[in-house]
Amino acid sequence: MAQDCEEIVLGSAISLTGKYATNGVHAKNGYEYAVTRIAENGSVKVGDKCYNFRVIYYDDESKGDRGATLAERLINQDKVQYMLGPYSSGLTKAIAPVTEKYRIPMVEAEGASRSLFNQGYRYLFAVLSTSEQYLASAIALAAEKAEETGKAVTDVKVAIAVENDPFSLDIRAGVKEDAEKLGMQIVVDEQLPRDLSDMSAILTKVKLIKPDVLVVSGHSKGAATAVRQIDEQNVQVPMIAMTHCEAADVVGNFGDAANDILCSTQWAETLTYEDPIFGTAAQYEQGFKAAYPEYADKTVPYQTAQASAAVYVFKDAFERAGSLDKEAVRDAISATDLATFYGQIKFSEAGNNIAKPMVLRQIQDGAYNVVAPSAFASHPVNWPRN
């Protein structure tokens, strides 16, 4: 029985207030759902003992320095030996030096910046695909559409508007790299204002220059601002691609204004992944909605799914390590090769997941449909955007 098991305590500094609170809550719910599912499905078997997870959370208020202080507190005062990540690359970047210093394995689900994986960290592992991959398929799609309509790819004009944070700057780098490789023209390359609440000046420029593709990255708040103001200013661009559509619930908040926007996602409930704890991707979504009815009318954001996957990685690693020793657990995590409802998880030497692709969904009449890469597509892309 679950209640007869002992406890393994995990720690997480997470954004429950501040600009990343929307996603911090999504991540925390994903962690908690996994803790419950694992307890209901055989718990964690270490040798002949059984354990359940419990997570200690502190609110980092979406501030890096606070996140680092809380990581110290979890390790030194709460004696936490294993960490789940915070929300965002910036916060992960602030906490990783702390977990590294104390040799505490951290499995993180919400920091995708590739700058996290060139520091030589040994105790940092990320279940998600790195950020330069997020909107790469949008550029490939724009090239495909140009060719289909007889337009030279070198005539395709790209506009970029991103937040000044590690994740979004990576997205910018990935998009620029891909566009330049194809000879496309970058005609707008702007940073979103710090508080992410007004991008009207950038959109005025976009209207003037008339690009073929507009790429936006500013986490949930940036996505909400973009969809709202693109509609208010009647900005017509044939292809608009952004991050964090589901997390910002742009369909629920802005209705038809969100139609035909392309959204990068780490995971979709229509993908054919499955595992013995959560079932298929579709069953994960159903089970999560049953546990958290506030998501009933929304698409479950991938931030939630990957948080659950991070907890599953810990279960698998403890069981293979056969020990609670943090070095043994760290080595087991680094050897992970796990099929999950979220996709395959296998870490490179640097700690990032190298086994799972990104997909691109398009909002079509309020539904999120996978349109790229073509191997995963459930629907053709609507183009140009009206």
Contacts in CASP RR format, 6 or more apart in sequence:
PFRMAT RR
TARGET T0000
AUTHOR 0000-0000-0000
METHOD contacts of the structure
MODEL  1
MAQDCEEIVLGSAISLTGKYATNGVHAKNGYEYAVTRIAENGSVKVGDKC
YNFRVIYYDDESKGDRGATLAERLINQDKVQYMLGPYSSGLTKAIAPVTE
KYRIPMVEAEGASRSLFNQGYRYLFAVLSTSEQYLASAIALAAEKAEETG
KAVTDVKVAIAVENDPFSLDIRAGVKEDAEKLGMQIVVDEQLPRDLSDMS
AILTKVKLIKPDVLVVSGHSKGAATAVRQIDEQNVQVPMIAMTHCEAADV
VGNFGDAANDILCSTQWAETLTYEDPIFGTAAQYEQGFKAAYPEYADKTV
PYQTAQASAAVYVFKDAFERAGSLDKEAVRDAISATDLATFYGQIKFSEA
GNNIAKPMVLRQIQDGAYNVVAPSAFASHPVNWPRN
2 39 0 8 1.000
2 40 0 8 1.000
2 42 0 8 1.000
2 43 0 8 1.000
2 52 0 8 1.000
4 50 0 8 1.000
5 39 0 8 1.000
5 43 0 8 1.000
5 44 0 8 1.000
5 49 0 8 1.000
5 50 0 8 1.000
5 51 0 8 1.000
5 52 0 8 1.000
6 49 0 8 1.000
6 50 0 8 1.000
6 51 0 8 1.000
6 52 0 8 1.000
7 51 0 8 1.000
7 52 0 8 1.000
7 53 0 8 1.000
7 54 0 8 1.000
8 44 0 8 1.000
8 51 0 8 1.000
8 52 0 8 1.000
8 53 0 8 1.000
8 54 0 8 1.000
8 82 0 8 1.000
8 314 0 8 1.000
8 318 0 8 1.000
8 324 0 8 1.000
9 53 0 8 1.000
9 54 0 8 1.000
9 55 0 8 1.000
9 56 0 8 1.000
9 78 0 8 1.000
9 79 0 8 1.000
9 80 0 8 1.000
9 81 0 8 1.000
9 82 0 8 1.000
10 31 0 8 1.000
10 53 0 8 1.000
10 54 0 8 1.000
10 55 0 8 1.000
10 56 0 8 1.000
10 80 0 8 1.000
10 82 0 8 1.000
10 83 0 8 1.000
10 84 0 8 1.000
10 311 0 8 1.000
10 314 0 8 1.000
11 55 0 8 1.000
11 56 0 8 1.000
11 57 0 8 1.000
11 74 0 8 1.000
11 78 0 8 1.000
11 80 0 8 1.000
11 82 0 8 1.000
11 83 0 8 1.000
11 84 0 8 1.000
12 28 0 8 1.000
12 31 0 8 1.000
12 55 0 8 1.000
12 56 0 8 1.000
12 57 0 8 1.000
12 58 0 8 1.000
12 74 0 8 1.000
12 83 0 8 1.000
12 84 0 8 1.000
12 85 0 8 1.000
12 86 0 8 1.000
13 57 0 8 1.000
13 58 0 8 1.000
13 59 0 8 1.000
13 60 0 8 1.000
13 66 0 8 1.000
13 67 0 8 1.000
13 70 0 8 1.000
13 71 0 8 1.000
13 74 0 8 1.000
13 85 0 8 1.000
13 86 0 8 1.000
13 91 0 8 1.000
13 95 0 8 1.000
14 24 0 8 1.000
14 27 0 8 1.000
14 28 0 8 1.000
14 57 0 8 1.000
14 58 0 8 1.000
14 59 0 8 1.000
14 60 0 8 1.000
14 85 0 8 1.000
14 86 0 8 1.000
14 87 0 8 1.000
15 21 0 8 1.000
15 23 0 8 1.000
15 24 0 8 1.000
15 59 0 8 1.000
15 60 0 8 1.000
15 61 0 8 1.000
15 62 0 8 1.000
15 86 0 8 1.000
15 87 0 8 1.000
15 88 0 8 1.000
15 91 0 8 1.000
16 24 0 8 1.000
16 25 0 8 1.000
16 28 0 8 1.000
16 57 0 8 1.000
16 59 0 8 1.000
16 61 0 8 1.000
17 59 0 8 1.000
17 61 0 8 1.000
17 62 0 8 1.000
18 61 0 8 1.000
18 62 0 8 1.000
19 62 0 8 1.000
19 195 0 8 1.000
19 196 0 8 1.000
19 219 0 8 1.000
19 221 0 8 1.000
20 62 0 8 1.000
20 87 0 8 1.000
20 88 0 8 1.000
20 91 0 8 1.000
20 219 0 8 1.000
20 220 0 8 1.000
21 62 0 8 1.000
22 220 0 8 1.000
22 221 0 8 1.000
22 247 0 8 1.000
22 248 0 8 1.000
23 87 0 8 1.000
23 88 0 8 1.000
23 110 0 8 1.000
23 219 0 8 1.000
23 220 0 8 1.000
23 244 0 8 1.000
23 247 0 8 1.000
23 301 0 8 1.000
23 303 0 8 1.000
24 87 0 8 1.000
24 110 0 8 1.000
24 303 0 8 1.000
26 247 0 8 1.000
26 301 0 8 1.000
26 303 0 8 1.000
26 304 0 8 1.000
26 307 0 8 1.000
27 87 0 8 1.000
27 109 0 8 1.000
27 110 0 8 1.000
27 303 0 8 1.000
27 304 0 8 1.000
27 307 0 8 1.000
28 57 0 8 1.000
28 307 0 8 1.000
29 288 0 8 1.000
29 292 0 8 1.000
29 304 0 8 1.000
29 307 0 8 1.000
30 288 0 8 1.000
30 304 0 8 1.000
30 305 0 8 1.000
30 307 0 8 1.000
30 308 0 8 1.000
30 311 0 8 1.000
31 55 0 8 1.000
31 84 0 8 1.000
31 307 0 8 1.000
31 308 0 8 1.000
31 310 0 8 1.000
31 311 0 8 1.000
32 55 0 8 1.000
33 287 0 8 1.000
33 288 0 8 1.000
33 291 0 8 1.000
33 292 0 8 1.000
33 304 0 8 1.000
33 308 0 8 1.000
34 53 0 8 1.000
34 277 0 8 1.000
34 278 0 8 1.000
34 307 0 8 1.000
34 308 0 8 1.000
34 309 0 8 1.000
34 310 0 8 1.000
34 311 0 8 1.000
34 312 0 8 1.000
35 52 0 8 1.000
35 53 0 8 1.000
35 54 0 8 1.000
35 55 0 8 1.000
35 311 0 8 1.000
36 291 0 8 1.000
37 277 0 8 1.000
37 278 0 8 1.000
37 308 0 8 1.000
38 44 0 8 1.000
38 52 0 8 1.000
38 53 0 8 1.000
38 277 0 8 1.000
38 311 0 8 1.000
38 312 0 8 1.000
38 315 0 8 1.000
39 52 0 8 1.000
39 53 0 8 1.000
41 276 0 8 1.000
41 277 0 8 1.000
42 50 0 8 1.000
43 50 0 8 1.000
43 51 0 8 1.000
43 52 0 8 1.000
44 50 0 8 1.000
44 51 0 8 1.000
44 52 0 8 1.000
44 53 0 8 1.000
44 314 0 8 1.000
44 315 0 8 1.000
44 318 0 8 1.000
44 319 0 8 1.000
45 51 0 8 1.000
45 319 0 8 1.000
46 318 0 8 1.000
46 319 0 8 1.000
46 321 0 8 1.000
46 322 0 8 1.000
46 323 0 8 1.000
46 324 0 8 1.000
47 322 0 8 1.000
51 318 0 8 1.000
53 311 0 8 1.000
53 314 0 8 1.000
53 315 0 8 1.000
55 84 0 8 1.000
56 74 0 8 1.000
56 78 0 8 1.000
56 80 0 8 1.000
58 67 0 8 1.000
58 70 0 8 1.000
58 73 0 8 1.000
58 74 0 8 1.000
60 66 0 8 1.000
60 67 0 8 1.000
60 70 0 8 1.000
60 86 0 8 1.000
60 91 0 8 1.000
62 87 0 8 1.000
62 88 0 8 1.000
62 91 0 8 1.000
64 90 0 8 1.000
64 91 0 8 1.000
64 94 0 8 1.000
64 95 0 8 1.000
65 94 0 8 1.000
67 86 0 8 1.000
67 91 0 8 1.000
67 94 0 8 1.000
67 95 0 8 1.000
68 94 0 8 1.000
68 95 0 8 1.000
68 97 0 8 1.000
68 98 0 8 1.000
71 83 0 8 1.000
71 95 0 8 1.000
71 98 0 8 1.000
71 99 0 8 1.000
72 98 0 8 1.000
74 80 0 8 1.000
74 83 0 8 1.000
75 83 0 8 1.000
75 98 0 8 1.000
75 99 0 8 1.000
75 102 0 8 1.000
75 104 0 8 1.000
80 104 0 8 1.000
81 104 0 8 1.000
81 324 0 8 1.000
81 326 0 8 1.000
82 104 0 8 1.000
82 105 0 8 1.000
82 106 0 8 1.000
82 107 0 8 1.000
82 314 0 8 1.000
82 326 0 8 1.000
82 329 0 8 1.000
83 95 0 8 1.000
83 99 0 8 1.000
83 104 0 8 1.000
83 105 0 8 1.000
83 106 0 8 1.000
83 107 0 8 1.000
84 106 0 8 1.000
84 107 0 8 1.000
84 108 0 8 1.000
84 109 0 8 1.000
84 307 0 8 1.000
84 310 0 8 1.000
84 311 0 8 1.000
84 314 0 8 1.000
85 92 0 8 1.000
85 95 0 8 1.000
85 106 0 8 1.000
85 107 0 8 1.000
85 108 0 8 1.000
85 109 0 8 1.000
85 110 0 8 1.000
85 111 0 8 1.000
85 310 0 8 1.000
86 92 0 8 1.000
86 94 0 8 1.000
86 95 0 8 1.000
86 108 0 8 1.000
86 110 0 8 1.000
87 110 0 8 1.000
87 111 0 8 1.000
87 303 0 8 1.000
88 110 0 8 1.000
88 111 0 8 1.000
88 165 0 8 1.000
88 167 0 8 1.000
88 219 0 8 1.000
89 111 0 8 1.000
89 112 0 8 1.000
89 113 0 8 1.000
89 115 0 8 1.000
89 116 0 8 1.000
89 131 0 8 1.000
89 165 0 8 1.000
89 166 0 8 1.000
89 167 0 8 1.000
89 170 0 8 1.000
90 111 0 8 1.000
90 113 0 8 1.000
90 165 0 8 1.000
90 166 0 8 1.000
90 167 0 8 1.000
91 111 0 8 1.000
92 108 0 8 1.000
92 110 0 8 1.000
92 111 0 8 1.000
92 113 0 8 1.000
92 116 0 8 1.000
92 124 0 8 1.000
93 113 0 8 1.000
93 115 0 8 1.000
93 116 0 8 1.000
93 166 0 8 1.000
95 106 0 8 1.000
96 106 0 8 1.000
96 116 0 8 1.000
96 119 0 8 1.000
96 121 0 8 1.000
96 124 0 8 1.000
99 105 0 8 1.000
99 106 0 8 1.000
99 123 0 8 1.000
99 124 0 8 1.000
100 121 0 8 1.000
100 122 0 8 1.000
100 123 0 8 1.000
100 124 0 8 1.000
103 122 0 8 1.000
103 123 0 8 1.000
103 326 0 8 1.000
103 327 0 8 1.000
103 330 0 8 1.000
104 123 0 8 1.000
104 326 0 8 1.000
105 123 0 8 1.000
105 125 0 8 1.000
105 317 0 8 1.000
105 326 0 8 1.000
105 329 0 8 1.000
105 330 0 8 1.000
105 333 0 8 1.000
106 123 0 8 1.000
106 124 0 8 1.000
106 125 0 8 1.000
107 125 0 8 1.000
107 126 0 8 1.000
107 127 0 8 1.000
107 310 0 8 1.000
107 311 0 8 1.000
107 313 0 8 1.000
107 314 0 8 1.000
107 333 0 8 1.000
108 124 0 8 1.000
108 125 0 8 1.000
108 126 0 8 1.000
108 127 0 8 1.000
108 310 0 8 1.000
109 126 0 8 1.000
109 127 0 8 1.000
109 128 0 8 1.000
109 303 0 8 1.000
109 306 0 8 1.000
109 307 0 8 1.000
109 309 0 8 1.000
109 310 0 8 1.000
110 128 0 8 1.000
110 303 0 8 1.000
110 306 0 8 1.000
110 307 0 8 1.000
111 126 0 8 1.000
111 128 0 8 1.000
111 131 0 8 1.000
111 167 0 8 1.000
112 126 0 8 1.000
112 128 0 8 1.000
112 129 0 8 1.000
112 130 0 8 1.000
112 131 0 8 1.000
112 134 0 8 1.000
112 167 0 8 1.000
112 170 0 8 1.000
113 130 0 8 1.000
113 131 0 8 1.000
113 166 0 8 1.000
113 167 0 8 1.000
113 169 0 8 1.000
113 170 0 8 1.000
114 130 0 8 1.000
114 131 0 8 1.000
114 132 0 8 1.000
114 170 0 8 1.000
114 352 0 8 1.000
115 166 0 8 1.000
115 170 0 8 1.000
116 124 0 8 1.000
116 126 0 8 1.000
116 166 0 8 1.000
116 352 0 8 1.000
117 124 0 8 1.000
117 126 0 8 1.000
117 130 0 8 1.000
117 348 0 8 1.000
117 350 0 8 1.000
117 351 0 8 1.000
117 352 0 8 1.000
118 350 0 8 1.000
120 350 0 8 1.000
121 350 0 8 1.000
121 351 0 8 1.000
122 330 0 8 1.000
123 330 0 8 1.000
124 351 0 8 1.000
125 313 0 8 1.000
125 333 0 8 1.000
125 334 0 8 1.000
125 336 0 8 1.000
125 347 0 8 1.000
125 351 0 8 1.000
126 347 0 8 1.000
126 351 0 8 1.000
126 352 0 8 1.000
126 353 0 8 1.000
127 306 0 8 1.000
127 309 0 8 1.000
127 310 0 8 1.000
127 313 0 8 1.000
127 342 0 8 1.000
127 345 0 8 1.000
127 353 0 8 1.000
128 266 0 8 1.000
128 306 0 8 1.000
128 353 0 8 1.000
128 356 0 8 1.000
129 266 0 8 1.000
129 352 0 8 1.000
129 353 0 8 1.000
129 356 0 8 1.000
129 357 0 8 1.000
129 358 0 8 1.000
130 170 0 8 1.000
130 352 0 8 1.000
131 167 0 8 1.000
131 168 0 8 1.000
131 170 0 8 1.000
131 171 0 8 1.000
132 170 0 8 1.000
132 171 0 8 1.000
132 173 0 8 1.000
132 174 0 8 1.000
132 177 0 8 1.000
133 357 0 8 1.000
133 358 0 8 1.000
134 171 0 8 1.000
134 217 0 8 1.000
134 243 0 8 1.000
134 264 0 8 1.000
134 358 0 8 1.000
135 171 0 8 1.000
135 174 0 8 1.000
135 175 0 8 1.000
135 215 0 8 1.000
135 217 0 8 1.000
135 241 0 8 1.000
135 242 0 8 1.000
135 243 0 8 1.000
135 264 0 8 1.000
135 360 0 8 1.000
136 174 0 8 1.000
136 175 0 8 1.000
136 178 0 8 1.000
136 358 0 8 1.000
137 264 0 8 1.000
137 358 0 8 1.000
137 359 0 8 1.000
137 360 0 8 1.000
137 372 0 8 1.000
137 373 0 8 1.000
138 175 0 8 1.000
138 213 0 8 1.000
138 215 0 8 1.000
138 239 0 8 1.000
138 241 0 8 1.000
138 262 0 8 1.000
138 264 0 8 1.000
138 360 0 8 1.000
138 372 0 8 1.000
139 158 0 8 1.000
139 175 0 8 1.000
139 178 0 8 1.000
139 179 0 8 1.000
139 182 0 8 1.000
139 184 0 8 1.000
139 213 0 8 1.000
140 178 0 8 1.000
140 372 0 8 1.000
141 239 0 8 1.000
141 262 0 8 1.000
141 360 0 8 1.000
141 371 0 8 1.000
141 372 0 8 1.000
141 381 0 8 1.000
141 383 0 8 1.000
142 156 0 8 1.000
142 158 0 8 1.000
142 184 0 8 1.000
142 212 0 8 1.000
142 213 0 8 1.000
142 239 0 8 1.000
143 153 0 8 1.000
143 156 0 8 1.000
143 182 0 8 1.000
143 184 0 8 1.000
145 238 0 8 1.000
145 239 0 8 1.000
145 381 0 8 1.000
145 383 0 8 1.000
145 384 0 8 1.000
146 152 0 8 1.000
146 153 0 8 1.000
146 155 0 8 1.000
146 156 0 8 1.000
146 212 0 8 1.000
147 153 0 8 1.000
153 182 0 8 1.000
153 183 0 8 1.000
153 184 0 8 1.000
154 182 0 8 1.000
154 183 0 8 1.000
154 184 0 8 1.000
154 185 0 8 1.000
155 185 0 8 1.000
156 179 0 8 1.000
156 182 0 8 1.000
156 184 0 8 1.000
156 185 0 8 1.000
156 212 0 8 1.000
156 213 0 8 1.000
157 184 0 8 1.000
157 185 0 8 1.000
157 187 0 8 1.000
157 209 0 8 1.000
157 210 0 8 1.000
157 211 0 8 1.000
157 212 0 8 1.000
157 213 0 8 1.000
158 175 0 8 1.000
158 179 0 8 1.000
158 184 0 8 1.000
158 185 0 8 1.000
158 186 0 8 1.000
158 187 0 8 1.000
158 188 0 8 1.000
158 211 0 8 1.000
158 212 0 8 1.000
158 213 0 8 1.000
158 215 0 8 1.000
159 186 0 8 1.000
159 187 0 8 1.000
159 188 0 8 1.000
159 189 0 8 1.000
159 206 0 8 1.000
159 209 0 8 1.000
159 211 0 8 1.000
159 213 0 8 1.000
159 214 0 8 1.000
159 215 0 8 1.000
159 237 0 8 1.000
160 172 0 8 1.000
160 175 0 8 1.000
160 176 0 8 1.000
160 186 0 8 1.000
160 188 0 8 1.000
160 189 0 8 1.000
160 190 0 8 1.000
160 215 0 8 1.000
161 188 0 8 1.000
161 190 0 8 1.000
161 191 0 8 1.000
161 192 0 8 1.000
161 199 0 8 1.000
161 202 0 8 1.000
161 206 0 8 1.000
161 214 0 8 1.000
161 215 0 8 1.000
161 216 0 8 1.000
161 217 0 8 1.000
161 226 0 8 1.000
162 168 0 8 1.000
162 169 0 8 1.000
162 171 0 8 1.000
162 172 0 8 1.000
162 190 0 8 1.000
162 191 0 8 1.000
162 192 0 8 1.000
162 215 0 8 1.000
162 216 0 8 1.000
162 217 0 8 1.000
162 218 0 8 1.000
163 191 0 8 1.000
163 192 0 8 1.000
163 196 0 8 1.000
163 217 0 8 1.000
163 218 0 8 1.000
163 219 0 8 1.000
163 222 0 8 1.000
164 191 0 8 1.000
164 192 0 8 1.000
164 194 0 8 1.000
165 218 0 8 1.000
165 219 0 8 1.000
167 217 0 8 1.000
167 219 0 8 1.000
168 192 0 8 1.000
168 217 0 8 1.000
168 218 0 8 1.000
168 219 0 8 1.000
168 243 0 8 1.000
171 215 0 8 1.000
171 217 0 8 1.000
171 243 0 8 1.000
172 189 0 8 1.000
172 215 0 8 1.000
172 217 0 8 1.000
175 215 0 8 1.000
176 186 0 8 1.000
176 189 0 8 1.000
179 185 0 8 1.000
179 186 0 8 1.000
180 186 0 8 1.000
187 209 0 8 1.000
187 211 0 8 1.000
188 202 0 8 1.000
188 205 0 8 1.000
188 206 0 8 1.000
188 209 0 8 1.000
188 211 0 8 1.000
188 214 0 8 1.000
190 202 0 8 1.000
190 205 0 8 1.000
192 199 0 8 1.000
192 202 0 8 1.000
192 216 0 8 1.000
192 218 0 8 1.000
192 222 0 8 1.000
192 225 0 8 1.000
193 199 0 8 1.000
196 218 0 8 1.000
196 219 0 8 1.000
196 221 0 8 1.000
196 222 0 8 1.000
196 225 0 8 1.000
197 221 0 8 1.000
197 225 0 8 1.000
198 225 0 8 1.000
198 229 0 8 1.000
199 216 0 8 1.000
199 222 0 8 1.000
199 225 0 8 1.000
199 226 0 8 1.000
199 229 0 8 1.000
200 229 0 8 1.000
200 233 0 8 1.000
203 229 0 8 1.000
203 230 0 8 1.000
203 233 0 8 1.000
203 235 0 8 1.000
204 233 0 8 1.000
206 214 0 8 1.000
206 235 0 8 1.000
206 237 0 8 1.000
207 233 0 8 1.000
207 235 0 8 1.000
207 236 0 8 1.000
210 237 0 8 1.000
211 237 0 8 1.000
212 237 0 8 1.000
212 238 0 8 1.000
212 239 0 8 1.000
213 237 0 8 1.000
213 238 0 8 1.000
213 239 0 8 1.000
213 240 0 8 1.000
213 241 0 8 1.000
214 235 0 8 1.000
214 237 0 8 1.000
214 239 0 8 1.000
214 240 0 8 1.000
214 241 0 8 1.000
215 241 0 8 1.000
215 242 0 8 1.000
216 222 0 8 1.000
216 223 0 8 1.000
216 226 0 8 1.000
216 240 0 8 1.000
216 241 0 8 1.000
216 242 0 8 1.000
216 243 0 8 1.000
217 242 0 8 1.000
217 243 0 8 1.000
217 244 0 8 1.000
218 226 0 8 1.000
218 242 0 8 1.000
218 243 0 8 1.000
218 244 0 8 1.000
219 243 0 8 1.000
219 244 0 8 1.000
219 247 0 8 1.000
220 244 0 8 1.000
220 247 0 8 1.000
220 248 0 8 1.000
221 248 0 8 1.000
222 244 0 8 1.000
222 248 0 8 1.000
223 242 0 8 1.000
223 243 0 8 1.000
223 244 0 8 1.000
223 245 0 8 1.000
223 247 0 8 1.000
223 248 0 8 1.000
223 250 0 8 1.000
224 248 0 8 1.000
224 250 0 8 1.000
224 253 0 8 1.000
224 254 0 8 1.000
226 242 0 8 1.000
227 242 0 8 1.000
227 245 0 8 1.000
227 248 0 8 1.000
227 250 0 8 1.000
227 253 0 8 1.000
227 254 0 8 1.000
227 257 0 8 1.000
227 258 0 8 1.000
227 261 0 8 1.000
228 253 0 8 1.000
228 254 0 8 1.000
228 257 0 8 1.000
229 235 0 8 1.000
230 237 0 8 1.000
230 240 0 8 1.000
230 257 0 8 1.000
231 254 0 8 1.000
231 257 0 8 1.000
236 385 0 8 1.000
237 385 0 8 1.000
238 383 0 8 1.000
238 384 0 8 1.000
238 385 0 8 1.000
239 262 0 8 1.000
239 383 0 8 1.000
239 384 0 8 1.000
239 385 0 8 1.000
240 260 0 8 1.000
240 261 0 8 1.000
240 262 0 8 1.000
240 385 0 8 1.000
241 261 0 8 1.000
241 262 0 8 1.000
241 263 0 8 1.000
241 264 0 8 1.000
241 360 0 8 1.000
242 261 0 8 1.000
242 262 0 8 1.000
242 263 0 8 1.000
242 264 0 8 1.000
243 263 0 8 1.000
243 264 0 8 1.000
244 263 0 8 1.000
245 251 0 8 1.000
245 258 0 8 1.000
245 261 0 8 1.000
245 263 0 8 1.000
245 361 0 8 1.000
245 363 0 8 1.000
245 368 0 8 1.000
246 263 0 8 1.000
246 265 0 8 1.000
246 298 0 8 1.000
246 299 0 8 1.000
246 300 0 8 1.000
246 301 0 8 1.000
246 302 0 8 1.000
246 368 0 8 1.000
247 301 0 8 1.000
247 302 0 8 1.000
247 303 0 8 1.000
249 298 0 8 1.000
250 257 0 8 1.000
250 258 0 8 1.000
250 261 0 8 1.000
250 363 0 8 1.000
251 258 0 8 1.000
251 298 0 8 1.000
251 299 0 8 1.000
251 363 0 8 1.000
251 366 0 8 1.000
251 368 0 8 1.000
252 258 0 8 1.000
252 297 0 8 1.000
252 298 0 8 1.000
255 366 0 8 1.000
256 366 0 8 1.000
258 363 0 8 1.000
258 366 0 8 1.000
259 363 0 8 1.000
259 364 0 8 1.000
259 365 0 8 1.000
259 366 0 8 1.000
259 385 0 8 1.000
260 362 0 8 1.000
260 363 0 8 1.000
260 364 0 8 1.000
260 382 0 8 1.000
260 383 0 8 1.000
260 385 0 8 1.000
260 386 0 8 1.000
261 362 0 8 1.000
261 363 0 8 1.000
261 385 0 8 1.000
262 360 0 8 1.000
262 361 0 8 1.000
262 362 0 8 1.000
262 371 0 8 1.000
262 381 0 8 1.000
263 360 0 8 1.000
263 361 0 8 1.000
263 362 0 8 1.000
263 363 0 8 1.000
263 368 0 8 1.000
264 358 0 8 1.000
264 359 0 8 1.000
264 360 0 8 1.000
264 361 0 8 1.000
265 302 0 8 1.000
265 358 0 8 1.000
265 359 0 8 1.000
265 360 0 8 1.000
265 361 0 8 1.000
265 368 0 8 1.000
266 302 0 8 1.000
266 305 0 8 1.000
266 306 0 8 1.000
266 342 0 8 1.000
266 356 0 8 1.000
266 358 0 8 1.000
267 273 0 8 1.000
267 281 0 8 1.000
267 302 0 8 1.000
267 305 0 8 1.000
267 306 0 8 1.000
267 342 0 8 1.000
267 343 0 8 1.000
267 359 0 8 1.000
268 281 0 8 1.000
268 302 0 8 1.000
268 359 0 8 1.000
268 361 0 8 1.000
268 368 0 8 1.000
268 370 0 8 1.000
268 376 0 8 1.000
269 281 0 8 1.000
269 282 0 8 1.000
269 284 0 8 1.000
269 285 0 8 1.000
269 299 0 8 1.000
269 300 0 8 1.000
270 281 0 8 1.000
270 282 0 8 1.000
270 370 0 8 1.000
270 378 0 8 1.000
271 281 0 8 1.000
271 343 0 8 1.000
271 359 0 8 1.000
271 370 0 8 1.000
271 376 0 8 1.000
272 280 0 8 1.000
272 281 0 8 1.000
273 280 0 8 1.000
273 281 0 8 1.000
273 339 0 8 1.000
273 340 0 8 1.000
273 341 0 8 1.000
273 342 0 8 1.000
273 343 0 8 1.000
273 344 0 8 1.000
274 280 0 8 1.000
274 281 0 8 1.000
274 283 0 8 1.000
274 339 0 8 1.000
274 341 0 8 1.000
275 312 0 8 1.000
275 338 0 8 1.000
275 339 0 8 1.000
275 340 0 8 1.000
275 341 0 8 1.000
277 312 0 8 1.000
277 315 0 8 1.000
277 341 0 8 1.000
278 284 0 8 1.000
278 308 0 8 1.000
278 312 0 8 1.000
278 340 0 8 1.000
278 341 0 8 1.000
279 341 0 8 1.000
280 341 0 8 1.000
281 305 0 8 1.000
281 341 0 8 1.000
281 342 0 8 1.000
283 341 0 8 1.000
284 300 0 8 1.000
284 305 0 8 1.000
284 308 0 8 1.000
284 341 0 8 1.000
284 342 0 8 1.000
285 300 0 8 1.000
288 295 0 8 1.000
288 300 0 8 1.000
288 304 0 8 1.000
288 305 0 8 1.000
288 308 0 8 1.000
289 295 0 8 1.000
289 296 0 8 1.000
289 300 0 8 1.000
295 304 0 8 1.000
299 368 0 8 1.000
305 341 0 8 1.000
305 342 0 8 1.000
306 342 0 8 1.000
308 341 0 8 1.000
308 342 0 8 1.000
309 340 0 8 1.000
309 341 0 8 1.000
309 342 0 8 1.000
309 343 0 8 1.000
309 345 0 8 1.000
312 338 0 8 1.000
312 340 0 8 1.000
313 333 0 8 1.000
313 336 0 8 1.000
313 338 0 8 1.000
313 345 0 8 1.000
314 329 0 8 1.000
314 333 0 8 1.000
316 332 0 8 1.000
316 336 0 8 1.000
316 338 0 8 1.000
317 329 0 8 1.000
317 332 0 8 1.000
317 333 0 8 1.000
317 336 0 8 1.000
318 324 0 8 1.000
318 329 0 8 1.000
318 332 0 8 1.000
320 332 0 8 1.000
320 335 0 8 1.000
321 328 0 8 1.000
321 329 0 8 1.000
321 331 0 8 1.000
321 332 0 8 1.000
322 328 0 8 1.000
322 332 0 8 1.000
323 329 0 8 1.000
333 347 0 8 1.000
334 347 0 8 1.000
334 351 0 8 1.000
336 345 0 8 1.000
336 346 0 8 1.000
336 347 0 8 1.000
337 344 0 8 1.000
337 345 0 8 1.000
337 346 0 8 1.000
337 355 0 8 1.000
338 344 0 8 1.000
338 345 0 8 1.000
338 346 0 8 1.000
342 356 0 8 1.000
343 355 0 8 1.000
343 356 0 8 1.000
344 355 0 8 1.000
344 356 0 8 1.000
345 353 0 8 1.000
345 355 0 8 1.000
345 356 0 8 1.000
346 353 0 8 1.000
346 354 0 8 1.000
346 355 0 8 1.000
347 353 0 8 1.000
347 354 0 8 1.000
348 354 0 8 1.000
357 373 0 8 1.000
357 376 0 8 1.000
359 370 0 8 1.000
359 372 0 8 1.000
359 373 0 8 1.000
359 376 0 8 1.000
360 370 0 8 1.000
360 371 0 8 1.000
360 372 0 8 1.000
360 373 0 8 1.000
361 368 0 8 1.000
361 369 0 8 1.000
361 370 0 8 1.000
361 371 0 8 1.000
362 368 0 8 1.000
362 369 0 8 1.000
362 371 0 8 1.000
362 379 0 8 1.000
362 381 0 8 1.000
362 382 0 8 1.000
363 369 0 8 1.000
364 379 0 8 1.000
364 382 0 8 1.000
369 378 0 8 1.000
369 379 0 8 1.000
370 376 0 8 1.000
370 377 0 8 1.000
370 378 0 8 1.000
370 379 0 8 1.000
371 377 0 8 1.000
371 378 0 8 1.000
371 379 0 8 1.000
371 380 0 8 1.000
371 381 0 8 1.000
372 381 0 8 1.000
END
